[in-house]
């Protein structure tokens, strides 16, 4: 706060010394005012320098933030595009892998079903062949055994009928071509009338001894036995080979399935990661874009405010410079020899009649008013 001094002029008799003349006091007041303006200017300069430094650092930092955000958004856009392409490729790969896995499982199921049918057919054929071979072996032994050469005709015919019953199934299973049509007809004749294949050989102790007339039948049955035995061995070898082929196929299919499943798991993990990265990048880009918009607005507002303050400061500095120049000119005039000579014979002085607290602007007014009063009493100051 500064005190505005009110002065009034009184006429006094006698000369007033130069040291206490009104002009001297006005010059002193102007010098004090100049010092105050200069002091306030330095204080304001420090405040403005801090503000200008803040403007420079803040706008510089925001400019970098904006540039970094734009670069980051560009990087994110590239990453998003890359991930979308990767997801599209992974989607196609996953679909194909799932299709291949399904196809693998279906082929394994089909191969297993076919193998089971082949094995069931083999087991049935094997059982039937073994049964036929057993029947043929029994028939051959029966027809060529010593028991057929003794006994009553009725007993021999009974044994022949038993052999025929065992052979019917074997004949039905016999593959085509293993015996001729004539041989088949002979066997069928035997089966239809086994008793006709016995004959009287001689009398032994007054009793008829009947021997079978079945040598031809035995030969045919031996051929059938050999063929059935060979076919069974072939069927067993074929079954063993089919088992090996099936096991190799299933081992290859299982390895293929394991590899497919492993690849599927890996691709699903890649797909999950790419999906997460793409979603995170999208969110990051949205957040960065929002922050960029806020930073750009803050940057523009700050630059405008700093520019306005700079203009105000330039105006204020110019006015202060002009004011100081004016004060210096006034002091120069008041201190000039002409002014000293003019005021040396003055009959008026200034007496303080009131004091009013005012700001610096009022101090300037006080000085101005004092100068006006002096000039009224001293025409040379006009």
C-alpha positions as a Python dict, from the first residue, in 0.01 Angstrom:
ca = {
    (1, 'X'): (0, 0, 0),
    (2, 'X'): (119, 352, -73),
    (3, 'X'): (4, 683, 70),
    (4, 'X'): (-135, 947, -160),
    (5, 'X'): (-29, 1279, -27),
    (6, 'X'): (-255, 1578, -70),
    (7, 'X'): (-83, 1912, -102),
    (8, 'X'): (-217, 2265, -105),
    (9, 'X'): (-26, 2578, -187),
    (10, 'X'): (22, 2855, 72),
    (11, 'X'): (187, 3191, 19),
    (12, 'X'): (471, 3251, 259),
    (13, 'X'): (694, 3547, 302),
    (14, 'X'): (1063, 3527, 241),
    (15, 'X'): (1266, 3297, 23),
    (16, 'X'): (1236, 2917, 45),
    (17, 'X'): (1557, 2717, 40),
    (18, 'X'): (1621, 2497, -261),
    (19, 'X'): (1658, 2185, -44),
    (20, 'X'): (1302, 2211, 81),
    (21, 'X'): (1139, 2359, -222),
    (22, 'X'): (829, 2199, -376),
    (23, 'X'): (1024, 2107, -686),
    (24, 'X'): (1281, 1920, -483),
    (25, 'X'): (1013, 1724, -304),
    (26, 'X'): (841, 1645, -637),
    (27, 'X'): (1170, 1522, -781),
    (28, 'X'): (1224, 1308, -474),
    (29, 'X'): (871, 1171, -508),
    (30, 'X'): (926, 1096, -877),
    (31, 'X'): (1253, 920, -804),
    (32, 'X'): (1082, 711, -538),
    (33, 'X'): (802, 635, -784),
    (34, 'X'): (1056, 534, -1046),
    (35, 'X'): (1234, 307, -799),
    (36, 'X'): (903, 151, -700),
    (37, 'X'): (804, 91, -1063),
    (38, 'X'): (1142, -63, -1138),
    (39, 'X'): (1122, -281, -825),
    (40, 'X'): (770, -394, -911),
    (41, 'X'): (882, -457, -1269),
    (42, 'X'): (1162, -686, -1152),
    (43, 'X'): (923, -875, -922),
    (44, 'X'): (667, -909, -1200),
    (45, 'X'): (945, -1015, -1440),
    (46, 'X'): (1037, -1302, -1207),
    (47, 'X'): (674, -1412, -1187),
    (48, 'X'): (635, -1386, -1563),
    (49, 'X'): (964, -1570, -1623),
    (50, 'X'): (839, -1857, -1407),
    (51, 'X'): (511, -1858, -1598),
    (52, 'X'): (693, -1847, -1932),
    (53, 'X'): (917, -2134, -1817),
    (54, 'X'): (609, -2330, -1716),
    (55, 'X'): (453, -2260, -2056),
    (56, 'X'): (765, -2378, -2237),
    (57, 'X'): (805, -2695, -2032),
    (58, 'X'): (436, -2779, -2030),
    (59, 'X'): (380, -2726, -2402),
    (60, 'X'): (705, -2909, -2477),
    (61, 'X'): (602, -3203, -2262),
    (62, 'X'): (254, -3210, -2411),
    (63, 'X'): (392, -3185, -2762),
    (64, 'X'): (606, -3492, -2690),
    (65, 'X'): (308, -3670, -2533),
    (66, 'X'): (102, -3595, -2843),
    (67, 'X'): (376, -3716, -3079),
    (68, 'X'): (427, -4030, -2870),
    (69, 'X'): (51, -4095, -2860),
    (70, 'X'): (20, -4062, -3238),
    (71, 'X'): (313, -4298, -3288),
    (72, 'X'): (165, -4541, -3034),
    (73, 'X'): (-175, -4530, -3208),
    (74, 'X'): (-5, -4605, -3540),
    (75, 'X'): (183, -4897, -3384),
    (76, 'X'): (-140, -5025, -3229),
    (77, 'X'): (-320, -4998, -3564),
    (78, 'X'): (-45, -5205, -3727),
    (79, 'X'): (-63, -5458, -3441),
    (80, 'X'): (-444, -5481, -3467),
    (81, 'X'): (-425, -5535, -3842),
    (82, 'X'): (-158, -5800, -3793),
    (83, 'X'): (-359, -5980, -3524),
    (84, 'X'): (-676, -5974, -3733),
    (85, 'X'): (-488, -6135, -4018),
    (86, 'X'): (-340, -6390, -3779),
    (87, 'X'): (-684, -6465, -3634),
    (88, 'X'): (-826, -6517, -3982),
    (89, 'X'): (-546, -6759, -4068),
    (90, 'X'): (-577, -6938, -3733),
    (91, 'X'): (-951, -6970, -3777),
    (92, 'X'): (-901, -7153, -4107),
    (93, 'X'): (-625, -7370, -3959),
    (94, 'X'): (-838, -7459, -3656),
    (95, 'X'): (-1133, -7553, -3876),
    (96, 'X'): (-910, -7778, -4090),
    (97, 'X'): (-747, -7936, -3784),
    (98, 'X'): (-1085, -8015, -3631),
    (99, 'X'): (-1197, -8160, -3962),
    (100, 'X'): (-881, -8373, -3986),
    (101, 'X'): (-925, -8495, -3627),
    (102, 'X'): (-1286, -8588, -3695),
    (103, 'X'): (-1182, -8767, -4015),
    (104, 'X'): (-906, -8950, -3830),
    (105, 'X'): (-1143, -9071, -3560),
    (106, 'X'): (-1399, -9175, -3821),
    (107, 'X'): (-1138, -9372, -4016),
    (108, 'X'): (-1021, -9541, -3696),
    (109, 'X'): (-1377, -9630, -3611),
    (110, 'X'): (-1438, -9763, -3961),
    (111, 'X'): (-1111, -9960, -3961),
    (112, 'X'): (-1191, -10105, -3619),
    (113, 'X'): (-1541, -10204, -3730),
    (114, 'X'): (-1403, -10370, -4044),
    (115, 'X'): (-1134, -10547, -3841),
    (116, 'X'): (-1392, -10675, -3596),
    (117, 'X'): (-1602, -10808, -3882),
    (118, 'X'): (-1299, -10971, -4045),
    (119, 'X'): (-1199, -11126, -3713),
    (120, 'X'): (-1551, -11249, -3644),
    (121, 'X'): (-1562, -11402, -3992),
    (122, 'X'): (-1222, -11563, -3936),
    (123, 'X'): (-1328, -11705, -3599),
    (124, 'X'): (-1645, -11847, -3751),
    (125, 'X'): (-1455, -11991, -4050),
    (126, 'X'): (-1183, -12126, -3821),
    (127, 'X'): (-1437, -12296, -3597),
    (128, 'X'): (-1622, -12443, -3892),
    (129, 'X'): (-1298, -12561, -4055),
    (130, 'X'): (-1172, -12713, -3733),
    (131, 'X'): (-1508, -12885, -3691),
    (132, 'X'): (-1495, -13010, -4049),
    (133, 'X'): (-1133, -13121, -4014),
    (134, 'X'): (-1226, -13305, -3696),
    (135, 'X'): (-1517, -13471, -3872),
    (136, 'X'): (-1302, -13567, -4171),
    (137, 'X'): (-1028, -13701, -3945),
    (138, 'X'): (-1280, -13904, -3749),
    (139, 'X'): (-1443, -14034, -4067),
    (140, 'X'): (-1110, -14129, -4221),
    (141, 'X'): (-1004, -14310, -3906),
    (142, 'X'): (-1343, -14481, -3881),
    (143, 'X'): (-1355, -14589, -4243),
    (144, 'X'): (-996, -14709, -4257),
    (145, 'X'): (-982, -14861, -3908),
    (146, 'X'): (-959, -15227, -3824),
    (147, 'X'): (-1300, -15225, -3663),
    (148, 'X'): (-1459, -15191, -4002),
    (149, 'X'): (-1336, -15532, -4111),
    (150, 'X'): (-1512, -15724, -3835),
    (151, 'X'): (-1853, -15738, -3692),
    (152, 'X'): (-2199, -15789, -3824),
    (153, 'X'): (-2329, -15614, -4129),
    (154, 'X'): (-2575, -15422, -3914),
    (155, 'X'): (-2304, -15289, -3686),
    (156, 'X'): (-2092, -15183, -3979),
    (157, 'X'): (-2385, -15008, -4143),
    (158, 'X'): (-2460, -14833, -3813),
    (159, 'X'): (-2100, -14702, -3794),
    (160, 'X'): (-2127, -14596, -4157),
    (161, 'X'): (-2436, -14391, -4077),
    (162, 'X'): (-2257, -14221, -3786),
    (163, 'X'): (-1965, -14131, -4014),
    (164, 'X'): (-2207, -14000, -4278),
    (165, 'X'): (-2377, -13778, -4021),
    (166, 'X'): (-2040, -13622, -3928),
    (167, 'X'): (-1945, -13571, -4292),
    (168, 'X'): (-2254, -13383, -4406),
    (169, 'X'): (-2137, -13056, -4253),
    (170, 'X'): (-1787, -13100, -4388),
    (171, 'X'): (-1914, -13158, -4739),
    (172, 'X'): (-2126, -12842, -4725),
    (173, 'X'): (-1819, -12639, -4624),
    (174, 'X'): (-1591, -12788, -4886),
    (175, 'X'): (-1466, -12518, -5126),
    (176, 'X'): (-1554, -12562, -5488),
    (177, 'X'): (-1288, -12737, -5694),
    (178, 'X'): (-1113, -12935, -5423),
    (179, 'X'): (-1285, -13253, -5551),
    (180, 'X'): (-1432, -13340, -5889),
    (181, 'X'): (-1802, -13358, -5959),
    (182, 'X'): (-1777, -13736, -5979),
    (183, 'X'): (-1611, -13743, -5635),
    (184, 'X'): (-1878, -13514, -5495),
    (185, 'X'): (-2145, -13744, -5639),
    (186, 'X'): (-1971, -14046, -5481),
    (187, 'X'): (-1958, -13877, -5138),
    (188, 'X'): (-2322, -13769, -5167),
    (189, 'X'): (-2414, -14128, -5260),
    (190, 'X'): (-2233, -14245, -4948),
    (191, 'X'): (-2414, -13987, -4735),
    (192, 'X'): (-2753, -14084, -4874),
    (193, 'X'): (-2698, -14462, -4834),
    (194, 'X'): (-2399, -14539, -4611),
    (195, 'X'): (-2496, -14908, -4578),
    (196, 'X'): (-2444, -14972, -4947),
    (197, 'X'): (-2070, -14918, -4899),
    (198, 'X'): (-2022, -15248, -4705),
    (199, 'X'): (-1939, -15587, -4865),
    (200, 'X'): (-1887, -15944, -4753),
    (201, 'X'): (-1524, -16031, -4737),
    (202, 'X'): (-1519, -16397, -4608),
    (203, 'X'): (-1646, -16631, -4342),
    (204, 'X'): (-1447, -16642, -4025),
    (205, 'X'): (-1537, -16936, -3799),
    (206, 'X'): (-1860, -16985, -3983),
    (207, 'X'): (-1953, -16612, -3942),
    (208, 'X'): (-1962, -16363, -4230),
    (209, 'X'): (-1694, -16099, -4206),
    (210, 'X'): (-1800, -15765, -4370),
    (211, 'X'): (-1543, -15518, -4492),
    (212, 'X'): (-1637, -15168, -4605),
    (213, 'X'): (-1636, -15088, -4974),
    (214, 'X'): (-1522, -14734, -4888),
    (215, 'X'): (-1163, -14710, -5006),
    (216, 'X'): (-1268, -14458, -5269),
    (217, 'X'): (-1453, -14256, -5006),
    (218, 'X'): (-1149, -14253, -4776),
    (219, 'X'): (-930, -14121, -5059),
    (220, 'X'): (-1175, -13841, -5130),
    (221, 'X'): (-1200, -13756, -4759),
    (222, 'X'): (-820, -13742, -4727),
    (223, 'X'): (-806, -13496, -5015),
    (224, 'X'): (-1073, -13288, -4845),
    (225, 'X'): (-885, -13312, -4512),
    (226, 'X'): (-563, -13188, -4669),
    (227, 'X'): (-746, -12904, -4840),
    (228, 'X'): (-928, -12797, -4521),
    (229, 'X'): (-606, -12814, -4324),
    (230, 'X'): (-424, -12606, -4583),
    (231, 'X'): (-712, -12355, -4600),
    (232, 'X'): (-714, -12322, -4222),
    (233, 'X'): (-341, -12253, -4218),
    (234, 'X'): (-388, -11996, -4495),
    (235, 'X'): (-680, -11834, -4313),
    (236, 'X'): (-477, -11820, -3989),
    (237, 'X'): (-181, -11665, -4170),
    (238, 'X'): (-410, -11415, -4340),
    (239, 'X'): (-568, -11329, -4005),
    (240, 'X'): (-227, -11276, -3847),
    (241, 'X'): (-126, -11051, -4138),
    (242, 'X'): (-454, -10858, -4113),
    (243, 'X'): (-399, -10812, -3740),
    (244, 'X'): (-51, -10673, -3804),
    (245, 'X'): (-176, -10441, -4079),
    (246, 'X'): (-455, -10323, -3850),
    (247, 'X'): (-221, -10264, -3558),
    (248, 'X'): (22, -10072, -3782),
    (249, 'X'): (-266, -9868, -3923),
    (250, 'X'): (-401, -9788, -3579),
    (251, 'X'): (-53, -9697, -3452),
    (252, 'X'): (-9, -9458, -3745),
    (253, 'X'): (-360, -9318, -3699),
    (254, 'X'): (-307, -9271, -3325),
    (255, 'X'): (24, -9094, -3384),
    (256, 'X'): (-141, -8877, -3647),
    (257, 'X'): (-427, -8803, -3404),
    (258, 'X'): (-180, -8716, -3127),
    (259, 'X'): (7, -8480, -3359),
    (260, 'X'): (-318, -8323, -3480),
    (261, 'X'): (-444, -8276, -3125),
    (262, 'X'): (-110, -8128, -3017),
    (263, 'X'): (-115, -7888, -3311),
    (264, 'X'): (-478, -7802, -3235),
    (265, 'X'): (-394, -7723, -2872),
    (266, 'X'): (-102, -7506, -2984),
    (267, 'X'): (-311, -7321, -3243),
    (268, 'X'): (-595, -7270, -2994),
    (269, 'X'): (-344, -7120, -2749),
    (270, 'X'): (-211, -6894, -3026),
    (271, 'X'): (-568, -6800, -3117),
    (272, 'X'): (-651, -6717, -2756),
    (273, 'X'): (-335, -6507, -2721),
    (274, 'X'): (-397, -6327, -3053),
    (275, 'X'): (-759, -6261, -2951),
    (276, 'X'): (-647, -6116, -2617),
    (277, 'X'): (-373, -5903, -2775),
    (278, 'X'): (-612, -5777, -3044),
    (279, 'X'): (-878, -5687, -2785),
    (280, 'X'): (-621, -5522, -2555),
    (281, 'X'): (-475, -5329, -2849),
    (282, 'X'): (-822, -5210, -2949),
    (283, 'X'): (-889, -5089, -2595),
    (284, 'X'): (-542, -4932, -2569),
    (285, 'X'): (-597, -4750, -2899),
    (286, 'X'): (-935, -4618, -2781),
    (287, 'X'): (-786, -4502, -2449),
    (288, 'X'): (-483, -4348, -2619),
    (289, 'X'): (-704, -4172, -2875),
    (290, 'X'): (-918, -4027, -2596),
    (291, 'X'): (-608, -3913, -2406),
    (292, 'X'): (-463, -3768, -2728),
    (293, 'X'): (-778, -3566, -2785),
    (294, 'X'): (-761, -3432, -2428),
    (295, 'X'): (-388, -3356, -2461),
    (296, 'X'): (-438, -3173, -2791),
    (297, 'X'): (-714, -2960, -2638),
    (298, 'X'): (-498, -2887, -2333),
    (299, 'X'): (-202, -2805, -2560),
    (300, 'X'): (-407, -2566, -2775),
    (301, 'X'): (-566, -2400, -2470),
    (302, 'X'): (-230, -2368, -2297),
    (303, 'X'): (-62, -2221, -2605),
    (304, 'X'): (-347, -1971, -2646),
    (305, 'X'): (-330, -1874, -2278),
    (306, 'X'): (49, -1842, -2286),
    (307, 'X'): (34, -1636, -2606),
    (308, 'X'): (-228, -1408, -2449),
    (309, 'X'): (-18, -1369, -2135),
    (310, 'X'): (289, -1297, -2348),
    (311, 'X'): (101, -1027, -2537),
    (312, 'X'): (-26, -878, -2211),
    (313, 'X'): (326, -886, -2069),
    (314, 'X'): (468, -719, -2380),
    (315, 'X'): (206, -444, -2351),
    (316, 'X'): (270, -404, -1980),
    (317, 'X'): (646, -391, -2034),
    (318, 'X'): (608, -130, -2308),
    (319, 'X'): (381, 86, -2090),
    (320, 'X'): (620, 58, -1797),
    (321, 'X'): (911, 156, -2019),
    (322, 'X'): (718, 454, -2148),
    (323, 'X'): (618, 547, -1793),
    (324, 'X'): (976, 529, -1669),
    (325, 'X'): (1091, 733, -1967),
    (326, 'X'): (830, 996, -1885),
    (327, 'X'): (938, 1010, -1520),
    (328, 'X'): (1302, 1036, -1619),
    (329, 'X'): (1213, 1321, -1857),
    (330, 'X'): (1017, 1501, -1584),
    (331, 'X'): (1304, 1464, -1336),
    (332, 'X'): (1544, 1586, -1601),
    (333, 'X'): (1328, 1893, -1660),
    (334, 'X'): (1277, 1963, -1289),
    (335, 'X'): (1649, 1930, -1220),
    (336, 'X'): (1746, 2154, -1508),
    (337, 'X'): (1912, 2491, -1423),
    (338, 'X'): (1623, 2676, -1579),
    (339, 'X'): (1369, 2505, -1352),
    (340, 'X'): (1586, 2561, -1045),
    (341, 'X'): (1616, 2928, -1127),
    (342, 'X'): (1243, 2958, -1191),
    (343, 'X'): (1145, 2789, -868),
    (344, 'X'): (1402, 2962, -649),
    (345, 'X'): (1182, 3270, -610),
    (346, 'X'): (858, 3085, -565),
    (347, 'X'): (623, 3218, -297),
    (348, 'X'): (418, 2902, -271),
    (349, 'X'): (487, 2564, -115),
    (350, 'X'): (299, 2240, -56),
    (351, 'X'): (149, 2143, 278),
    (352, 'X'): (11, 1792, 340),
    (353, 'X'): (-352, 1813, 437),
    (354, 'X'): (-458, 1446, 411),
    (355, 'X'): (-325, 1094, 356),
    (356, 'X'): (-524, 827, 172),
    (357, 'X'): (-399, 465, 131),
    (358, 'X'): (-385, 379, -241),
    (359, 'X'): (-213, 141, -480),
    (360, 'X'): (69, 230, -711),
    (361, 'X'): (-170, 378, -968),
    (362, 'X'): (-276, 640, -711),
    (363, 'X'): (87, 725, -641),
    (364, 'X'): (124, 805, -1006),
    (365, 'X'): (-186, 1023, -988),
    (366, 'X'): (-39, 1203, -688),
    (367, 'X'): (278, 1283, -871),
    (368, 'X'): (86, 1398, -1174),
    (369, 'X'): (-134, 1630, -964),
    (370, 'X'): (168, 1772, -786),
    (371, 'X'): (332, 1852, -1117),
    (372, 'X'): (14, 2022, -1236),
    (373, 'X'): (10, 2250, -929),
    (374, 'X'): (373, 2340, -973),
    (375, 'X'): (317, 2423, -1335),
    (376, 'X'): (26, 2652, -1250),
    (377, 'X'): (248, 2858, -1021),
    (378, 'X'): (546, 2841, -1255),
    (379, 'X'): (461, 2932, -1614),
    (380, 'X'): (797, 2800, -1733),
    (381, 'X'): (679, 2442, -1652),
    (382, 'X'): (367, 2474, -1854),
}
